[in-house]
């Protein structure tokens, strides 16, 4: 079968775009610098991490589940969302979970310029510190964007960049909980940092399927012999500045 030159060129261009996206947003890509997606410890422990919150009532439902099962979580929160639900951000810290920074606004355009993305890091951290009384050192960039200037900017603020493994590629569309549980089982490995979303960017929205899946995820992984910890402990770094 012969492929015409225009079609071949289109296919090559598409392949190049996909490769570029994987290098820039892939959770395990290390091309542009250190982007830790797991701890080096070989113990059978994982960290459950929650992005894009707080987002009510779903974040509180997740916190209730973690409390019932005695599991610590790491919450990478968006500054604007925390300003809408400060009591939930405070609850995260009060209940012994780790609060991480996930930018101020979660807007992709802010990452096109170095000065803008540095402001996202510093202003997001300031917003969380004003609410919770702790200054997060852990920073997970939105969409796991780790262009070279993004990694340099994060490091320049004294923050520790964090990647991870998504629980399910279609979680944003809220598949039924059993699919999220199966995804978590596939993602689990010694030292894994599993990414779950209790919000959606800075807008919030329905996360009922995710909230319903957290308990079964914990139960399934425990049956497989896994324990639970937080990102700072997996990476051997300080959670707060």
C-alpha positions as CSV (number, residue, x, y, z in Angstrom):
1,X,0.0,0.0,0.0
2,X,1.4,3.3,-1.1
3,X,0.9,6.5,1.0
4,X,0.7,9.8,-0.8
5,X,3.3,12.4,0.1
6,X,0.7,14.8,1.6
7,X,-0.7,12.0,3.8
8,X,2.7,10.8,4.8
9,X,3.7,14.4,5.8
10,X,0.5,14.8,7.8
11,X,1.1,11.5,9.6
12,X,4.7,12.5,10.4
13,X,3.6,15.9,11.7
14,X,1.0,14.2,13.9
15,X,3.5,11.8,15.3
16,X,5.9,14.7,16.0
17,X,3.1,16.6,17.9
18,X,2.3,13.5,20.0
19,X,6.0,12.9,20.8
20,X,6.3,16.6,21.8
21,X,3.3,16.4,24.1
22,X,4.7,13.2,25.7
23,X,8.0,14.9,26.3
24,X,6.4,18.1,27.7
25,X,3.5,16.7,29.6
26,X,4.3,13.0,30.1
27,X,4.4,12.0,33.7
28,X,7.6,10.0,33.4
29,X,9.5,12.2,30.9
30,X,12.9,13.3,32.2
31,X,14.2,15.0,29.1
32,X,14.1,18.5,30.4
33,X,15.3,17.7,34.0
34,X,14.4,15.8,37.1
35,X,10.7,15.2,37.3
36,X,10.1,12.6,40.1
37,X,7.1,10.4,39.6
38,X,7.8,7.9,42.3
39,X,9.9,7.4,45.4
40,X,13.1,5.4,45.3
41,X,12.1,3.3,48.2
42,X,11.4,-0.4,47.3
43,X,8.8,-0.8,50.1
44,X,5.2,-1.6,49.1
45,X,3.9,1.8,49.8
46,X,2.1,4.3,47.6
47,X,1.0,8.0,48.0
48,X,-2.5,8.9,47.1
49,X,-2.5,12.5,45.8
50,X,-5.4,14.7,45.0
51,X,-5.3,17.6,42.4
52,X,-7.3,20.6,41.6
53,X,-9.2,21.0,44.9
54,X,-10.6,22.0,47.2
55,X,-13.9,21.3,45.5
56,X,-17.0,20.8,47.6
57,X,-18.6,18.6,48.6
58,X,-16.2,16.1,47.0
59,X,-13.0,17.0,48.8
60,X,-14.8,16.7,52.2
61,X,-16.2,13.3,51.1
62,X,-12.7,12.2,50.3
63,X,-11.4,13.5,53.6
64,X,-14.1,11.5,55.4
65,X,-13.0,8.4,53.6
66,X,-9.4,8.9,54.4
67,X,-10.2,9.5,58.1
68,X,-12.4,6.3,58.2
69,X,-9.5,4.2,56.8
70,X,-6.6,5.9,58.6
71,X,-4.9,6.9,55.3
72,X,-2.8,10.0,54.8
73,X,-3.2,12.0,51.5
74,X,-1.3,14.7,49.7
75,X,-3.5,17.4,48.4
76,X,-2.1,19.6,45.6
77,X,-4.5,22.5,45.7
78,X,-5.2,25.5,43.4
79,X,-4.9,28.9,45.2
80,X,-8.2,30.2,43.7
81,X,-10.1,27.1,44.8
82,X,-8.6,27.3,48.3
83,X,-9.8,30.9,48.5
84,X,-13.3,29.7,47.8
85,X,-13.2,26.9,50.3
86,X,-10.7,28.0,53.0
87,X,-12.2,25.7,55.6
88,X,-11.5,22.7,53.5
89,X,-7.9,23.6,53.0
90,X,-7.5,24.2,56.7
91,X,-9.1,20.8,57.4
92,X,-6.5,19.1,55.2
93,X,-3.7,20.4,57.4
94,X,-5.6,19.9,60.7
95,X,-6.2,16.2,59.9
96,X,-2.6,15.5,59.3
97,X,-2.6,15.4,55.5
98,X,0.1,17.2,53.4
99,X,-0.9,20.3,51.5
100,X,0.9,20.9,48.2
101,X,0.8,23.8,45.7
102,X,-0.9,23.3,42.3
103,X,-0.6,27.0,41.1
104,X,-2.8,30.0,41.7
105,X,-5.2,29.8,38.7
106,X,-4.4,26.5,36.8
107,X,-4.4,28.4,33.5
108,X,-2.2,26.9,30.7
109,X,-1.4,30.3,29.2
110,X,0.5,31.2,32.4
111,X,3.1,28.7,31.4
112,X,4.1,30.2,28.1
113,X,6.3,32.9,29.8
114,X,8.8,32.3,32.6
115,X,7.7,35.3,34.6
116,X,4.0,34.3,34.5
117,X,4.6,30.7,35.6
118,X,6.9,31.8,38.4
119,X,4.1,34.0,39.6
120,X,1.7,31.0,39.5
121,X,4.0,29.1,41.9
122,X,4.7,32.0,44.3
123,X,1.2,33.4,44.4
124,X,-0.4,29.9,44.7
125,X,1.9,29.2,47.6
126,X,1.1,32.5,49.3
127,X,-2.6,31.9,49.0
128,X,-2.3,28.5,50.6
129,X,0.0,29.8,53.3
130,X,-2.4,32.7,54.2
131,X,-5.3,30.2,54.6
132,X,-3.6,27.2,56.3
133,X,-0.6,28.7,58.1
134,X,1.9,26.5,56.3
135,X,4.0,27.2,53.2
136,X,3.9,24.3,50.8
137,X,7.2,23.2,49.3
138,X,5.8,20.5,47.1
139,X,4.6,21.8,43.7
140,X,2.9,19.8,41.0
141,X,2.5,21.9,37.8
142,X,-0.9,21.8,36.1
143,X,-1.2,19.2,33.4
144,X,2.3,18.1,34.5
145,X,3.7,20.7,32.2
146,X,7.5,20.6,32.7
147,X,9.0,22.7,29.9
148,X,12.6,23.6,30.7
149,X,11.8,27.1,31.9
150,X,9.0,25.7,34.1
151,X,11.4,23.4,35.9
152,X,13.9,26.2,36.3
153,X,11.2,28.5,37.6
154,X,9.9,26.0,40.1
155,X,13.4,25.3,41.4
156,X,14.1,29.1,41.6
157,X,11.2,29.5,44.1
158,X,12.7,26.8,46.4
159,X,9.9,24.4,45.6
160,X,10.2,20.7,44.9
161,X,8.6,19.6,41.6
162,X,6.4,16.5,41.7
163,X,5.0,14.3,39.0
164,X,3.0,11.1,39.5
165,X,0.9,8.5,37.7
166,X,-2.7,9.2,36.7
167,X,-5.3,6.9,38.1
168,X,-7.2,6.8,34.8
169,X,-6.7,8.7,31.5
170,X,-10.4,9.5,31.3
171,X,-11.0,10.5,34.9
172,X,-12.0,14.0,33.8
173,X,-15.1,12.4,32.3
174,X,-15.9,10.6,35.5
175,X,-16.1,6.9,34.5
176,X,-17.7,4.5,37.0
177,X,-15.7,3.9,40.2
178,X,-14.8,0.3,39.2
179,X,-12.8,1.6,36.3
180,X,-10.9,4.1,38.6
181,X,-10.2,1.3,41.0
182,X,-8.8,-0.9,38.2
183,X,-6.7,2.1,37.1
184,X,-5.3,2.5,40.6
185,X,-4.4,-1.1,40.7
186,X,-2.5,-0.8,37.4
187,X,-0.8,2.3,38.6
188,X,0.3,0.8,41.9
189,X,4.0,0.0,42.4
190,X,6.4,0.4,45.3
191,X,6.8,4.2,45.7
192,X,4.1,5.2,43.2
193,X,2.4,8.6,43.5
194,X,-1.1,8.0,42.2
195,X,-2.9,11.1,40.9
196,X,-6.6,11.5,41.6
197,X,-8.6,14.7,40.9
198,X,-11.0,16.1,43.5
199,X,-11.6,19.2,41.3
200,X,-11.2,20.2,37.7
201,X,-8.7,22.9,37.0
202,X,-9.9,26.1,38.9
203,X,-13.5,25.6,38.0
204,X,-14.5,22.7,40.2
205,X,-17.4,20.5,39.1
206,X,-18.8,17.0,39.7
207,X,-16.3,14.5,41.1
208,X,-18.8,12.1,42.6
209,X,-17.4,9.0,40.8
210,X,-13.9,9.8,42.0
211,X,-15.0,10.4,45.6
212,X,-16.9,7.1,45.5
213,X,-13.8,5.3,44.2
214,X,-11.3,6.4,46.9
215,X,-12.5,3.9,49.5
216,X,-12.5,0.9,47.2
217,X,-9.1,2.0,45.9
218,X,-7.6,1.9,49.4
219,X,-9.3,-1.4,50.1
220,X,-8.1,-3.0,46.9
221,X,-4.5,-1.9,47.3
222,X,-4.4,-3.0,50.9
223,X,-5.5,-6.4,49.8
224,X,-2.5,-6.4,47.5
225,X,-0.2,-5.6,50.5
226,X,0.3,-1.9,50.0
227,X,0.5,0.7,52.7
228,X,0.0,4.4,52.3
229,X,2.3,7.4,52.9
230,X,2.7,11.0,51.7
231,X,4.8,12.5,48.8
232,X,7.3,14.2,51.1
233,X,8.1,11.0,52.8
234,X,8.5,9.1,49.5
235,X,10.9,11.7,48.1
236,X,12.7,12.3,51.4
237,X,12.0,16.1,51.4
238,X,10.4,18.7,53.6
239,X,6.7,19.2,53.0
240,X,6.8,22.8,54.0
241,X,9.3,25.7,53.6
